[in-house]
Amino acid sequence: MTNTKPLDGQVALVTGGGTGIGEAIAARLLQEGAAVAVVGRRREPLDAVAQKHGAFPVVADVADAAQARAAVDAVMTEFGRLDMVVANAGGHGFASVEDTDDAAWQASLTANLTTAFTTLREALPQLKQNGGRAVVVSSLAGLFAGPNVAGYTVGKHALIGLTRSLARDYGRDGVRVNALCPGWVRTPMADAEMDQFAEGAGLPGREEAYGAVTANVPLGRAAEPAEMAGVVNFLLSADSSYITGATIVADGGAHVVDLPTIAFDGVV
């Protein structure tokens, strides 16, 4: 008797798939039975994910339309179909408006918004054909504003608008698109931010920095990449078949905290 898995016969494309959340998503979808193409600009981490998890590596800068199209074509050549897209690539935009020049502004929008827009546009014919699903990885910065991250904040907010537009326009084609807004997740990028924060704040190290940034988070910790992968897997699965255009927040409860009442903690 053959044991089937929920995503058997399905094919996924994951951008930013070489590290962090993207790698964890690829690993989880593979465990669920899907074939997974991991896409990114650097071959070395993609090859590492391919060797470790069994993913199909595709080197491409998906902010470029021709390369995004070539990535989709590579998936079609390898697997013959495409059912799921996870637009996870991002970064850049860590400065205030006043300190963001034109080049940095464009880089932030390219990294955080154009990568998702172009990938999904090129994948839509296949998603429409197969009743496909997509998850756009935004951020808690897509709902709120942190200090001195103007480009990143604007790009992540815009991803929620992109998600809603796609859900609105292509729902009648059977395509579902949802956004995920993670809080702090232990990824190489976050680790680097924690190291920098620890140095600037005079903290002993990375763990103390993570402790400081999650001190007022109800669950009191940062997430692991696998936890975000679990949410993405749900949004791509049949269990979420009537969910589209939604913004799913996975931040340990940070977004429910009323900032003006933090001072009351432990007092009343």
C-alpha positions as CSV (number, residue, x, y, z in Angstrom):
1,M,0.0,0.0,0.0
2,T,1.4,3.4,-1.0
3,N,1.4,6.1,1.6
4,T,0.4,9.4,0.0
5,K,1.2,12.8,1.3
6,P,-1.0,16.0,1.1
7,L,1.1,17.7,-1.6
8,D,2.0,14.7,-3.7
9,G,2.1,15.7,-7.4
10,Q,2.2,19.4,-6.6
11,V,5.1,21.7,-7.6
12,A,6.2,24.8,-5.7
13,L,8.5,27.7,-6.4
14,V,10.1,29.5,-3.4
15,T,12.0,32.7,-3.9
16,G,14.7,33.6,-1.4
17,G,14.9,29.8,-0.9
18,G,18.5,29.5,0.0
19,T,18.5,30.5,3.6
20,G,16.3,31.3,6.6
21,I,12.5,31.2,6.2
22,G,12.8,30.3,2.5
23,E,14.9,27.2,3.2
24,A,12.5,26.1,6.0
25,I,9.5,26.5,3.7
26,A,11.2,24.4,1.0
27,A,12.0,21.7,3.5
28,R,8.5,21.6,4.9
29,L,6.8,21.5,1.4
30,L,9.2,18.7,0.4
31,Q,8.2,16.7,3.5
32,E,4.5,17.2,2.5
33,G,5.2,15.5,-0.8
34,A,5.7,18.5,-3.1
35,A,8.5,19.0,-5.6
36,V,10.1,22.3,-4.8
37,A,12.3,24.7,-6.8
38,V,14.3,27.1,-4.6
39,V,15.2,30.4,-6.4
40,G,17.8,33.0,-5.5
41,R,20.7,35.0,-6.8
42,R,23.5,33.0,-5.1
43,R,24.2,29.5,-6.3
44,E,26.1,28.3,-3.2
45,P,23.2,28.4,-0.7
46,L,20.7,27.1,-3.2
47,D,23.0,24.1,-3.9
48,A,23.3,23.5,-0.2
49,V,19.5,23.4,0.2
50,A,19.2,21.1,-2.8
51,Q,21.8,18.7,-1.4
52,K,20.3,18.8,2.2
53,H,16.6,18.7,1.4
54,G,16.3,17.6,-2.2
55,A,15.1,20.8,-3.7
56,F,15.7,21.9,-7.3
57,P,18.0,25.0,-7.4
58,V,17.3,27.8,-9.9
59,V,19.7,30.8,-9.9
60,A,17.8,33.9,-10.9
61,D,17.3,37.5,-9.8
62,V,13.5,37.5,-9.9
63,A,13.4,41.3,-9.7
64,D,14.3,41.1,-13.4
65,A,11.3,40.1,-15.5
66,A,13.4,38.0,-17.9
67,Q,15.0,36.1,-15.1
68,A,11.7,35.6,-13.3
69,R,10.3,34.2,-16.6
70,A,13.3,32.0,-17.0
71,A,12.9,30.6,-13.5
72,V,9.3,29.7,-14.2
73,D,10.3,28.1,-17.5
74,A,13.0,26.1,-15.7
75,V,10.4,24.8,-13.3
76,M,8.1,23.9,-16.2
77,T,10.9,22.1,-18.0
78,E,11.9,20.1,-14.9
79,F,8.5,19.3,-13.5
80,G,5.9,20.1,-16.2
81,R,3.7,22.1,-13.9
82,L,3.6,24.8,-11.3
83,D,0.9,24.9,-8.5
84,M,2.3,27.0,-5.7
85,V,4.5,30.1,-5.4
86,V,6.0,31.5,-2.2
87,A,7.3,35.0,-2.7
88,N,9.8,35.2,0.1
89,A,12.7,37.2,-1.3
90,G,13.3,40.6,0.4
91,G,15.7,42.9,2.2
92,H,17.2,46.4,2.0
93,G,15.7,49.6,3.1
94,F,17.2,50.1,6.6
95,A,17.3,53.9,6.9
96,S,15.0,56.8,7.6
97,V,13.4,58.8,4.8
98,E,15.9,61.6,5.2
99,D,18.8,59.2,5.0
100,T,17.4,57.2,2.0
101,D,18.8,58.4,-1.3
102,D,17.2,57.6,-4.7
103,A,19.4,54.5,-5.3
104,A,18.6,53.1,-1.8
105,W,14.9,53.8,-2.3
106,Q,14.8,52.0,-5.6
107,A,16.8,49.1,-4.1
108,S,14.4,48.7,-1.2
109,L,11.3,48.6,-3.5
110,T,13.1,46.2,-5.9
111,A,14.1,43.8,-3.2
112,N,10.8,43.8,-1.2
113,L,8.1,44.5,-3.8
114,T,9.3,44.0,-7.4
115,T,10.6,40.5,-6.6
116,A,7.2,39.4,-5.6
117,F,5.3,41.2,-8.3
118,T,7.4,40.0,-11.1
119,T,7.5,36.4,-9.9
120,L,3.8,36.1,-9.4
121,R,3.0,37.9,-12.7
122,E,5.2,35.4,-14.6
123,A,3.7,32.4,-12.7
124,L,0.1,33.4,-13.0
125,P,-0.7,31.5,-16.3
126,Q,0.3,28.3,-14.6
127,L,-1.4,29.1,-11.3
128,K,-4.6,29.9,-13.2
129,Q,-4.4,26.7,-15.2
130,N,-4.0,24.6,-12.0
131,G,-6.1,26.5,-9.5
132,G,-2.9,27.4,-7.8
133,R,-2.0,29.1,-4.5
134,A,0.5,31.7,-3.5
135,V,1.9,33.1,-0.2
136,V,3.5,36.5,-0.2
137,V,5.9,36.9,2.8
138,S,5.5,40.4,4.1
139,S,6.5,41.3,7.7
140,L,5.2,42.8,10.9
141,A,6.8,45.9,9.2
142,G,3.9,45.5,6.7
143,L,1.5,46.6,9.4
144,F,3.6,48.9,11.6
145,A,6.7,51.0,11.4
146,G,10.0,50.4,13.1
147,P,12.6,53.1,13.5
148,N,14.7,54.0,10.5
149,V,13.5,51.3,8.2
150,A,11.4,53.5,5.8
151,G,12.1,51.6,2.5
152,Y,11.6,48.2,4.1
153,T,8.4,49.3,5.8
154,V,6.9,50.8,2.6
155,G,7.8,47.7,0.6
156,K,6.4,45.3,3.1
157,H,3.2,47.4,3.4
158,A,2.9,47.3,-0.4
159,L,3.1,43.5,-0.5
160,I,-0.2,43.3,1.4
161,G,-1.8,45.5,-1.3
162,L,-0.3,43.2,-3.9
163,T,-1.8,40.2,-2.1
164,R,-5.2,41.7,-2.0
165,S,-5.1,42.7,-5.7
166,L,-4.2,39.2,-6.7
167,A,-6.8,37.6,-4.6
168,R,-9.5,40.0,-5.9
169,D,-8.5,39.7,-9.6
170,Y,-7.8,35.9,-9.8
171,G,-10.1,34.3,-7.3
172,R,-12.6,33.4,-10.1
173,D,-9.7,31.5,-11.7
174,G,-9.4,29.4,-8.6
175,V,-6.2,31.1,-7.5
176,R,-5.7,31.8,-3.8
177,V,-3.2,34.4,-2.5
178,N,-2.5,35.2,1.1
179,A,0.1,37.2,2.9
180,L,2.2,36.2,5.9
181,C,3.5,38.8,8.4
182,P,6.2,37.3,10.6
183,G,7.6,39.0,13.7
184,W,11.2,38.3,14.8
185,V,12.4,35.0,13.3
186,R,15.8,33.5,14.0
187,T,17.3,33.8,10.5
188,P,20.8,34.7,9.4
189,M,19.6,38.2,8.6
190,A,18.0,38.6,12.0
191,D,21.1,37.2,13.7
192,A,23.1,39.9,12.0
193,E,20.7,42.6,13.1
194,M,20.9,41.2,16.7
195,D,24.7,41.3,16.6
196,Q,24.6,44.9,15.5
197,F,21.9,45.8,18.1
198,A,23.8,44.1,20.9
199,E,27.0,46.0,20.1
200,G,25.1,49.4,19.9
201,A,23.1,48.7,23.0
202,G,26.0,47.4,25.1
203,L,24.4,44.0,25.5
204,P,26.6,40.9,26.0
205,G,25.6,39.2,22.8
206,R,23.0,37.9,20.4
207,E,20.8,36.0,22.8
208,E,20.5,39.1,25.1
209,A,19.5,41.1,22.0
210,Y,16.8,38.7,21.0
211,G,15.6,38.8,24.6
212,A,15.4,42.6,24.5
213,V,13.4,42.8,21.3
214,T,10.9,40.2,22.4
215,A,10.6,41.4,26.0
216,N,7.1,42.7,25.4
217,V,6.0,40.0,23.0
218,P,3.3,37.9,24.7
219,L,5.1,34.6,23.9
220,G,8.4,36.1,25.0
221,R,10.6,34.8,22.2
222,A,11.6,34.9,18.6
223,A,10.2,32.3,16.2
224,E,12.1,29.5,14.5
225,P,11.9,29.4,10.7
226,A,10.1,26.1,10.8
227,E,7.2,27.8,12.6
228,M,6.8,30.2,9.6
229,A,7.0,27.2,7.3
230,G,4.1,25.6,9.1
231,V,1.9,28.6,8.5
232,V,2.9,28.7,4.8
233,N,2.2,25.0,4.5
234,F,-1.3,25.6,5.9
235,L,-2.0,28.4,3.5
236,L,-0.9,26.3,0.6
237,S,-2.9,23.2,1.7
238,A,-6.5,22.2,1.2
239,D,-7.1,23.0,4.9
240,S,-7.2,26.7,3.9
241,S,-9.3,26.2,0.8
242,Y,-11.7,29.1,1.6
243,I,-9.0,31.6,2.7
244,T,-7.7,34.1,0.2
245,G,-6.7,37.8,0.4
246,A,-6.0,37.3,4.1
247,T,-3.1,38.7,6.1
248,I,-1.9,36.1,8.6
249,V,0.2,37.6,11.4
250,A,2.7,35.2,13.1
251,D,4.5,37.3,15.6
252,G,4.1,35.7,19.0
253,G,1.3,38.1,19.8
254,A,3.3,41.3,19.4
255,H,0.6,43.0,17.3
256,V,-2.0,42.8,20.2
257,V,0.1,44.7,22.6
258,D,-1.1,48.2,23.4
259,L,2.1,50.2,23.6
260,P,0.8,52.9,26.0
261,T,-0.1,50.2,28.6
262,I,3.3,48.5,28.7
263,A,4.2,50.6,31.7
264,F,1.3,49.0,33.6
265,D,2.8,45.5,33.3
266,G,3.3,44.1,36.8
267,V,1.8,47.1,38.4
268,V,-2.0,46.6,38.0
